Structure formats: structure tokens, C-alpha cells
Amino acid sequence: MYIWNKVLLGLITVLSLVFIFFAAQTLGTHKYWREIANKQKQQLEELEKANRQLEGRALSVSDEAQRSVAQLRLELHKQMIGRGRVWYQCEKRQVDPKTGSMVVVTSLPDPSQISKKMVLYVFDENAIQQGGRYLGRFTVKEVVEAQKQLVLVPTVKLTPQDIKQVVESRGPLTLYEVMPPDYRGLFAEVDEATLREMFSPESVEPYIKNGKPAQPDDPENVVIDDVVVQKYRDAQGNYLRPLKDYEVLFREQHRQYSRLVDLIEAAKRDKQYVETALADARRQAEFRQKQIALVKAEKEKLLRQRDLVAEHQEAVKTKLDAIEATIQQLLKENRALAGEIARLQVQASREIDARTRRLTLNGNGR
């Protein structure tokens, strides 16, 4: 038993050494992972602290790199106020070349949440240099969810130029529930030549000068009670163009266009009336010219008749004068004859009286 005790003791000793070795390894491993865990815990606490700071701490507005999530959310909310919903990457399928109505396919979101009679502002997503334009204000006439199609009709009658832009737009299209607001960087990347093509000569200069050093004749900032109510210059002295409400401008443009169309239509009607009256006047003039020709011919005929009558009158007068002369001569001769007859009658009467007396005397003498 003594030998087996020694063997057992030796085995116990060897196993104890093995246990001590593994225990030391376990302690080292535990220490290693405990240090890593402490470091991770410390990093986690630091990250949680930084996260809490990012979520809610108030930093200086000028500290752009360390702005909090709350501040960024607040600014995003400010940008989103009044923006409405937007549908990007819409596909134009077909366009009515007479009215500008079109069929549009939108896949995001699904369903699109676009309802019938909704008013949408349609833009071509391409860059301005590639033909990107505002295409107009449309009303949703029909929604086909199964085919993800929308039938859009213009809210007002489009001009031929507007219809041409809708037909020629390549897409994709963006649909806005609310007209996007103006901001000064909107046309910052558009070159001057394109700007001059887009805007009239009276309104293009502010867009060209925007962001460039202000000139002495440019307006100053409008300040009321130490509050800038209209900015024309930034802190560096660069010119800032006034912002515009494009929805109001487009409506005013359409109102003026409608007024001009009405004036043109009225002018066309007036022109038609004038042309009709002119044609009638020309017909009247032709009729009067014919009447004048007939009257002239009648006049010529009457003049010839007058001349003939005058000639005949002159001949008659000549004959009348001759007859009157003859009559006067005859009257003179008649008067002479009458005198002679009277003389002869007197003479005869005397002779008769004398003969009668003689006869009487002779008779008495017997």
C-alpha cells in the first residue's frame, strides 16, 4: 500500500500542477476579457453620453460640424414646413398634343396615396440645361392603382408653348403636392446664357447677379426696428436676389395670358367684322360704280337728247321766227288791206249816198 500511496500522491501532485496551470490560464483569460469588457463599457458609456449630447444638447449655431440631431431635425422640419408630399421618378406614358393631358406612372410609395381631384405641380427632373422645366399645374382626373397610373389634366388651358414643353419633356417627372418654395441657390449652377433664355430681359439680371459682389447701385438691406425684413446683401457684401412666390407669378402670368388671348380673340372678331364690313363696302362700291356707269350712260344719252332737242328747238325757233316774221308781214299787209277796204267801203258808201241823192233829186223833178 505504501507504493500505491506514493503513486497516488504523485498523481495528485501532477494533477494539482495541471490544475494550477489551467487555473492560471483561466485567471489570465478572465483578466484579459475583463479589461476588454471594462474598456467596452467605458466606450459604451462615452458613446451613450455623446449620443445624449447629440440628441439634445444646445450647441453654437456656428458649430456646423457638431450640430445636434435635435438641431438638425429642427432645421429639417423648418425646411419641410409647407413642402407637402413629393413623388419622384414618375414615368410619362402618353400626352394629348391638343390639351397637354398626360398619363403618368408612379411606383413609390405603393400605394401612391394620390387621390382623385388632387392638384399636383409637375416638374421635369432633368437639369435645366437638359430640358428640365416646370410643366404646369395639373388635376388628377383618374387613379388606376392596379396599373399605378395617373391621368393628369391641366387646371387651366395651356399655351401652345406649354403643351410643346409637356410633349417634348423626356422625364422622369416629379410631382409636388405644394409648389416648391424659391431659394437663392435654385439657379446657382445655371450659366448666364441659359438664364437669359429662361427669363425675360427685364427680370434676368437679379438671377445673374445673385451671389456676386454687390454694385453701388444695388439696393441695401431693408431694416425695420433693427430687424432685416428684406435682404439684398449678405455679410460678405454679395448681392442676394429677392425671393419670389412662383405659384403667384405663374397664376398672374396665366391671368395675363388669358387676358391677352381674350384681347386677341376680340381683335380677331373686330378684324372679321371690319373685313366683313369692308367686303360689304366694296360690294356697295362696286354696285355704286355700276350705278354711276349707268347714270353716266343715261346722262350721256340725255345730253345727246338735250343737244338734239336744242338743235330741234333752234330749228323750231328759226322757223318760228320766220313764221312770226311772215305773220307780222301778213298782219301788216292785212292792216293795209283792211285800211284799203275801209277806204273803199267809205268811198263806196259815199258813192252810194251820192247816187242815192241823185236818184232822189231826179225823182222829185218829175
C-alpha positions as CSV (number, residue, x, y, z in Angstrom):
1,M,0.0,0.0,0.0
2,Y,2.9,2.3,0.6
3,I,3.9,2.2,-3.0
4,W,0.3,2.8,-4.2
5,N,0.2,5.7,-1.8
6,K,3.3,7.2,-3.3
7,V,1.8,6.7,-6.8
8,L,-1.5,8.3,-5.7
9,L,0.4,11.2,-4.1
10,G,2.4,11.6,-7.3
11,L,-0.7,11.6,-9.5
12,I,-2.4,14.1,-7.1
13,T,0.7,16.3,-7.3
14,V,0.8,16.1,-11.1
15,L,-2.9,16.8,-11.4
16,S,-2.5,19.7,-9.0
17,L,0.2,21.2,-11.2
18,V,-2.1,20.7,-14.2
19,F,-5.0,22.3,-12.3
20,I,-2.8,25.2,-11.2
21,F,-1.6,25.7,-14.8
22,F,-5.2,25.8,-16.2
23,A,-6.4,27.9,-13.2
24,A,-3.6,30.4,-14.0
25,Q,-4.6,30.3,-17.7
26,T,-8.3,30.8,-16.7
27,L,-7.4,33.8,-14.5
28,G,-5.3,35.3,-17.3
29,T,-8.1,34.9,-19.8
30,H,-10.6,36.3,-17.3
31,K,-8.4,39.2,-16.6
32,Y,-7.9,39.8,-20.4
33,W,-11.6,39.7,-21.1
34,R,-12.5,41.7,-18.0
35,E,-10.1,44.5,-19.2
36,I,-11.7,44.4,-22.7
37,A,-15.2,44.4,-21.1
38,N,-14.2,47.4,-18.9
39,K,-12.9,49.3,-22.0
40,Q,-16.0,48.4,-24.0
41,K,-18.2,49.5,-21.0
42,Q,-16.2,52.8,-20.8
43,Q,-16.5,53.3,-24.5
44,L,-20.2,52.5,-24.4
45,E,-20.7,55.0,-21.6
46,E,-18.8,57.6,-23.6
47,L,-20.9,56.8,-26.7
48,E,-24.1,57.0,-24.7
49,K,-23.1,60.3,-23.3
50,A,-22.1,61.6,-26.7
51,N,-25.4,60.2,-28.1
52,R,-27.4,62.0,-25.4
53,Q,-25.4,65.2,-26.2
54,L,-26.1,64.8,-29.9
55,E,-29.8,64.1,-29.3
56,G,-30.4,67.1,-27.2
57,R,-27.5,69.4,-26.3
58,A,-27.6,73.0,-27.4
59,L,-24.5,74.0,-29.4
60,S,-23.5,77.2,-31.1
61,V,-25.2,77.8,-34.4
62,S,-21.7,78.4,-35.9
63,D,-20.5,75.0,-34.8
64,E,-21.6,73.3,-38.1
65,A,-19.6,70.1,-37.6
66,Q,-21.0,69.4,-34.1
67,R,-24.7,70.3,-34.6
68,S,-27.0,68.1,-32.6
69,V,-29.5,65.7,-34.1
70,A,-32.3,67.8,-32.5
71,Q,-31.0,70.9,-34.2
72,L,-30.7,69.1,-37.5
73,R,-34.2,67.7,-37.1
74,L,-35.5,71.2,-36.3
75,E,-33.8,72.6,-39.4
76,L,-35.2,69.7,-41.5
77,H,-38.6,70.4,-40.0
78,K,-38.3,74.1,-41.0
79,Q,-37.3,73.0,-44.5
80,M,-40.3,70.6,-44.6
81,I,-42.9,73.1,-43.3
82,G,-45.4,73.7,-46.1
83,R,-43.5,71.5,-48.5
84,G,-46.2,68.8,-48.9
85,R,-45.6,65.4,-50.3
86,V,-43.4,64.7,-53.3
87,W,-43.4,61.8,-55.8
88,Y,-40.1,61.3,-57.6
89,Q,-39.1,59.2,-60.7
90,C,-42.6,59.2,-62.3
91,E,-42.8,58.0,-65.8
92,K,-44.7,59.9,-68.5
93,R,-46.5,57.4,-70.8
94,Q,-48.6,59.5,-73.2
95,V,-49.6,63.1,-73.8
96,D,-52.6,64.6,-75.6
97,P,-51.0,67.1,-78.0
98,K,-54.1,69.2,-78.1
99,T,-54.7,69.8,-74.3
100,G,-51.4,68.7,-72.6
101,S,-53.2,66.0,-70.6
102,M,-51.0,63.0,-69.8
103,V,-50.8,59.6,-68.3
104,V,-48.1,59.2,-65.6
105,V,-46.9,56.0,-63.8
106,T,-45.6,56.3,-60.2
107,S,-44.3,53.3,-58.3
108,L,-43.2,54.8,-55.0
109,P,-44.7,54.6,-52.5
110,D,-47.0,51.7,-53.0
111,P,-49.9,52.7,-52.9
112,S,-49.1,56.1,-54.1
113,Q,-51.5,57.9,-51.8
114,I,-52.6,60.1,-54.7
115,S,-56.3,60.6,-54.8
116,K,-58.7,61.8,-57.5
117,K,-59.1,65.6,-57.9
118,M,-55.8,66.2,-56.1
119,V,-53.8,69.1,-57.5
120,L,-50.2,68.4,-58.4
121,Y,-47.3,70.6,-59.6
122,V,-45.4,68.7,-62.3
123,F,-41.6,69.2,-63.0
124,D,-39.2,67.5,-65.4
125,E,-36.4,66.1,-63.2
126,N,-33.6,66.8,-65.7
127,A,-31.2,69.6,-65.2
128,I,-32.3,72.9,-66.8
129,Q,-29.5,72.6,-69.4
130,Q,-31.0,69.2,-70.4
131,G,-34.6,70.5,-70.7
132,G,-35.7,70.3,-67.1
133,R,-38.7,72.6,-66.7
134,Y,-41.8,73.3,-64.7
135,L,-44.6,71.7,-66.8
136,G,-47.6,73.1,-65.1
137,R,-50.4,72.6,-62.5
138,F,-52.5,69.5,-63.1
139,T,-55.5,67.9,-61.5
140,V,-55.7,64.1,-61.0
141,K,-58.7,63.1,-63.2
142,E,-58.3,59.3,-62.7
143,V,-56.2,56.9,-60.5
144,V,-55.7,53.3,-61.6
145,E,-53.9,51.7,-58.6
146,A,-53.7,48.3,-60.3
147,Q,-51.5,49.8,-63.1
148,K,-50.1,52.5,-60.9
149,Q,-51.3,55.0,-63.4
150,L,-52.5,58.6,-63.0
151,V,-54.4,60.6,-65.6
152,L,-53.5,64.3,-65.2
153,V,-55.3,67.2,-66.9
154,P,-54.2,70.8,-66.7
155,T,-56.1,73.0,-64.3
156,V,-56.0,75.8,-66.8
157,K,-55.8,75.9,-70.6
158,L,-52.1,75.6,-71.6
159,T,-50.5,77.8,-74.1
160,P,-49.1,76.1,-77.3
161,Q,-45.6,76.7,-75.8
162,D,-46.6,74.9,-72.6
163,I,-48.1,72.0,-74.5
164,K,-44.9,71.7,-76.5
165,Q,-42.8,71.5,-73.3
166,V,-45.1,68.8,-71.9
167,V,-44.9,66.8,-75.2
168,E,-41.1,67.2,-75.5
169,S,-40.2,66.5,-71.9
170,R,-38.1,63.4,-71.5
171,G,-38.7,62.7,-67.8
172,P,-38.6,61.3,-65.3
173,L,-41.2,63.6,-63.7
174,T,-41.5,64.9,-60.1
175,L,-45.0,65.5,-58.7
176,Y,-45.3,68.1,-55.9
177,E,-48.4,68.4,-53.7
178,V,-47.3,72.0,-53.0
179,M,-45.4,74.4,-55.2
180,P,-41.7,74.2,-54.1
181,P,-40.6,77.5,-52.4
182,D,-37.9,79.7,-54.0
183,Y,-34.4,79.8,-52.6
184,R,-31.4,81.7,-53.8
185,G,-29.3,78.6,-54.7
186,L,-32.1,77.4,-57.1
187,F,-30.4,78.7,-60.3
188,A,-26.8,78.9,-58.9
189,E,-25.4,76.3,-61.3
190,V,-27.2,77.7,-64.4
191,D,-24.9,79.6,-66.8
192,E,-25.7,83.1,-67.8
193,A,-26.7,82.2,-71.4
194,T,-29.3,79.7,-70.2
195,L,-30.6,82.2,-67.7
196,R,-31.1,84.7,-70.5
197,E,-33.0,82.1,-72.5
198,M,-35.2,81.3,-69.5
199,F,-36.1,84.8,-68.3
200,S,-37.1,88.0,-69.9
201,P,-34.6,90.8,-70.2
202,E,-36.5,92.8,-67.6
203,S,-36.2,90.0,-64.9
204,V,-33.0,88.1,-65.6
205,E,-30.4,90.5,-64.1
206,P,-31.1,89.6,-60.4
207,Y,-30.6,85.9,-61.2
208,I,-27.3,86.7,-63.0
209,K,-26.0,88.9,-60.2
210,N,-27.1,86.6,-57.3
211,G,-24.1,85.7,-55.1
212,K,-21.7,88.1,-56.9
213,P,-20.3,91.3,-55.3
214,A,-23.0,93.9,-55.0
215,Q,-22.7,97.1,-57.0
216,P,-23.1,100.6,-55.6
217,D,-26.5,100.9,-57.3
218,D,-27.8,97.7,-55.9
219,P,-30.3,98.2,-53.0
220,E,-29.4,97.9,-49.4
221,N,-31.0,95.6,-46.9
222,V,-34.3,96.8,-45.6
223,V,-34.2,97.1,-41.8
224,I,-37.2,97.9,-39.6
225,D,-36.7,98.2,-35.8
226,D,-33.3,96.6,-36.1
227,V,-34.8,93.6,-38.0
228,V,-33.9,92.8,-41.6
229,V,-37.2,92.4,-43.4
230,Q,-35.7,92.2,-46.9
231,K,-32.1,91.1,-47.6
232,Y,-30.3,92.3,-50.7
233,R,-26.7,91.7,-49.4
234,D,-25.0,89.1,-47.3
235,A,-22.3,89.6,-44.7
236,Q,-19.6,89.5,-47.4
237,G,-21.3,92.2,-49.4
238,N,-22.6,89.9,-52.1
239,Y,-25.9,90.6,-53.9
240,L,-28.8,88.5,-52.9
241,R,-31.8,88.4,-55.3
242,P,-35.3,88.8,-53.8
243,L,-37.2,85.5,-53.4
244,K,-40.3,85.0,-55.3
245,D,-43.6,83.1,-55.0
246,Y,-43.6,81.3,-58.3
247,E,-47.1,80.0,-57.8
248,V,-48.4,83.5,-57.6
249,L,-46.2,84.5,-60.6
250,F,-47.5,81.6,-62.7
251,R,-51.1,82.4,-61.9
252,E,-50.5,86.0,-62.7
253,Q,-48.8,85.0,-65.9
254,H,-51.7,82.8,-66.9
255,R,-54.2,85.6,-66.0
256,Q,-52.3,88.0,-68.2
257,Y,-52.0,85.3,-70.9
258,S,-55.8,84.7,-70.7
259,R,-56.4,88.4,-70.9
260,L,-54.1,88.7,-73.9
261,V,-55.9,85.7,-75.6
262,D,-59.2,87.4,-74.9
263,L,-57.9,90.6,-76.4
264,I,-56.5,88.7,-79.4
265,E,-59.8,86.9,-79.9
266,A,-61.7,90.2,-79.6
267,A,-59.3,91.8,-82.1
268,K,-59.8,88.9,-84.4
269,R,-63.5,89.3,-84.1
270,D,-63.2,93.0,-84.7
271,K,-61.0,92.3,-87.7
272,Q,-63.5,89.9,-89.0
273,Y,-66.3,92.4,-88.6
274,V,-64.2,95.1,-90.3
275,E,-63.3,92.7,-93.1
276,T,-66.9,91.8,-93.5
277,A,-67.9,95.5,-93.4
278,L,-65.1,96.3,-95.9
279,A,-66.2,93.5,-98.2
280,D,-69.8,94.7,-98.0
281,A,-68.5,98.3,-98.6
282,R,-66.6,97.0,-101.6
283,R,-69.7,95.3,-102.9
284,Q,-71.6,98.5,-102.3
285,A,-68.9,100.5,-104.0
286,E,-69.0,98.1,-107.0
287,F,-72.7,98.4,-107.1
288,R,-72.5,102.2,-106.9
289,Q,-69.8,102.2,-109.6
290,K,-72.1,100.2,-111.8
291,Q,-74.9,102.7,-110.9
292,I,-72.6,105.6,-111.7
293,A,-71.7,104.0,-115.0
294,L,-75.4,103.5,-115.8
295,V,-76.1,107.1,-114.7
296,K,-73.2,108.4,-116.8
297,A,-74.5,106.4,-119.8
298,E,-78.0,107.7,-119.1
299,K,-76.5,111.2,-118.7
300,E,-74.7,110.9,-122.0
301,K,-78.0,109.7,-123.6
302,L,-79.9,112.6,-122.0
303,L,-77.1,115.0,-123.1
304,R,-77.4,113.8,-126.6
305,Q,-81.2,114.1,-126.4
306,R,-80.7,117.5,-125.0
307,D,-78.5,118.5,-127.8
308,L,-81.0,117.1,-130.3
309,V,-83.7,118.9,-128.5
310,A,-81.6,122.1,-128.5
311,E,-80.9,121.7,-132.2
312,H,-84.6,121.0,-132.8
313,Q,-85.6,123.9,-130.6
314,E,-83.2,126.1,-132.5
315,A,-84.7,124.9,-135.8
316,V,-88.2,125.4,-134.5
317,K,-87.2,128.8,-133.2
318,T,-85.8,129.7,-136.6
319,K,-89.0,128.5,-138.2
320,L,-91.0,130.3,-135.6
321,D,-89.1,133.4,-136.2
322,A,-89.7,133.1,-139.9
323,I,-93.4,132.3,-139.3
324,E,-93.6,135.3,-136.9
325,A,-91.9,137.5,-139.5
326,T,-94.4,136.2,-142.1
327,I,-97.2,136.7,-139.6
328,Q,-96.1,140.2,-139.0
329,Q,-95.8,140.8,-142.7
330,L,-99.2,139.3,-143.2
331,L,-100.6,141.4,-140.4
332,K,-99.0,144.4,-141.9
333,E,-100.5,143.5,-145.2
334,N,-103.8,142.7,-143.6
335,R,-103.8,146.0,-141.9
336,A,-103.0,147.7,-145.2
337,L,-105.7,145.7,-146.9
338,A,-108.1,146.5,-144.0
339,G,-107.3,150.1,-144.5
340,E,-107.9,149.9,-148.2
341,I,-111.1,148.0,-147.6
342,A,-112.2,150.6,-145.2
343,R,-111.3,153.3,-147.6
344,L,-113.1,151.5,-150.4
345,Q,-116.1,151.0,-148.1
346,V,-116.1,154.7,-147.2
347,Q,-115.7,155.5,-150.8
348,A,-118.4,153.1,-151.8
349,S,-120.7,154.4,-149.1
350,R,-120.1,157.9,-150.3
351,E,-120.8,156.9,-153.9
352,I,-123.9,155.1,-152.8
353,D,-125.0,158.1,-150.8
354,A,-124.3,160.4,-153.7
355,R,-126.1,158.2,-156.1
356,T,-129.0,157.9,-153.8
357,R,-129.2,161.7,-153.5
358,R,-129.1,162.0,-157.2
359,L,-131.8,159.4,-157.6
360,T,-133.8,161.2,-155.1
361,L,-133.4,164.5,-156.7
362,N,-134.3,163.1,-160.1
363,G,-137.4,161.6,-158.9
364,N,-138.6,164.7,-157.2
365,G,-138.1,166.6,-160.5
366,R,-140.6,164.6,-162.4
